[in-house]
Amino acid sequence: MDNTKLEQQRKFAEVVEALREQPLVSHGGEVNNRFGSSALKVNGKIFAMVSSAGEFVVKLPRQRVQELVASKAGTKFQAGMGRPMQEWLSLRSDSEQEWLPLAREALRFVGGNS
């Protein structure tokens, strides 16, 4: 595993540790090949994960994703379906965006506490 993926996993572990005790939040556990298998979920719905490509991915309102894409912080996530998902942001590996604030934002969005 290359250093970038190891760093991404370390950063995601920090996010998991910070959010796992929040009400209704669960963590899928170890990484495997199933989509979202290691994701953070609220009420069973994914709000943050590391993709199989090692990218940090969060679910946010469509307009927020558009803002972050326009600022070049990331791209719309594609889950192998051939088209970008409008409410999912994949952070660029060189993005300066902090992961935890984005994960908290995603938790509020998916959990219904916008």
C-alpha positions in Angstrom: 0.0 0.0 0.0 1.4 3.4 -0.9 2.0 6.2 1.5 -0.9 8.3 0.2 -3.4 5.5 0.9 -1.9 4.9 4.3 -2.2 8.6 5.1 -5.8 8.6 3.9 -6.7 5.7 6.1 -5.0 7.3 9.1 -7.0 10.5 8.5 -10.2 8.6 8.1 -9.5 6.7 11.4 -9.3 10.1 13.1 -12.7 11.1 11.7 -14.2 7.8 12.8 -12.8 8.2 16.3 -14.2 11.7 16.6 -17.7 10.8 15.3 -18.4 7.2 16.3 -19.9 8.1 19.7 -22.4 10.5 18.1 -26.1 9.3 18.5 -27.1 6.9 15.7 -23.6 6.8 14.1 -22.1 3.5 13.3 -18.9 2.5 11.5 -18.7 -0.4 9.1 -15.4 -1.7 10.2 -12.6 -3.0 8.1 -12.1 -2.2 4.4 -13.1 -4.8 1.9 -14.5 -4.7 -1.6 -18.1 -4.0 -0.8 -19.3 -0.4 -1.4 -19.4 1.5 1.9 -18.2 -1.5 3.9 -16.0 0.8 6.0 -18.2 3.8 5.9 -19.5 6.0 8.6 -23.3 5.8 8.7 -26.1 7.6 10.5 -29.4 5.8 10.8 -27.9 3.2 8.5 -27.2 5.7 5.7 -23.6 6.4 4.6 -22.4 10.0 5.1 -18.6 9.6 4.9 -16.2 6.9 3.6 -12.9 6.3 2.0 -13.4 4.9 -1.6 -11.7 1.9 -3.0 -9.4 4.4 -4.7 -8.4 5.8 -1.3 -10.4 9.1 -1.7 -12.3 10.7 1.2 -15.9 10.9 0.1 -18.8 12.7 1.9 -22.5 13.2 1.1 -23.5 16.9 1.1 -26.2 19.0 -0.3 -25.9 19.3 -4.1 -25.2 23.1 -3.9 -22.4 22.5 -1.4 -20.8 19.9 -3.6 -21.0 22.3 -6.5 -19.3 25.0 -4.4 -16.5 22.6 -3.4 -16.0 21.4 -6.9 -15.8 25.0 -8.2 -13.2 25.8 -5.5 -11.2 22.8 -6.8 -11.3 21.1 -3.4 -12.7 17.9 -5.0 -14.8 16.3 -7.7 -18.2 14.7 -7.8 -17.8 11.1 -6.7 -18.4 8.4 -9.3 -19.1 5.0 -7.8 -18.2 3.1 -10.9 -21.6 3.9 -12.5 -20.1 6.1 -15.2 -21.7 9.3 -14.1 -21.0 11.7 -11.2 -23.2 11.6 -8.2 -24.6 15.0 -7.5 -24.6 14.9 -3.7 -21.3 13.1 -3.2 -17.9 14.9 -3.0 -14.6 13.1 -3.5 -11.8 15.2 -2.0 -8.7 15.6 -4.1 -5.6 14.1 -2.4 -4.0 17.5 -2.5 -7.0 19.3 -1.1 -6.5 21.5 1.9 -10.1 20.9 3.1 -10.2 19.5 6.6 -11.9 16.1 6.8 -13.5 16.3 10.1 -15.5 19.5 9.5 -16.8 18.1 6.2 -17.7 14.8 7.9 -19.6 16.7 10.6 -21.4 18.7 7.8 -22.3 15.4 6.0 -23.5 13.9 9.3 -25.9 16.8 9.8 -27.1 16.6 6.2 -27.7 12.9 6.1 -28.9 12.7 9.7 -31.5 15.4 9.0 -30.0 18.1 11.3 -29.1 20.7 8.7 
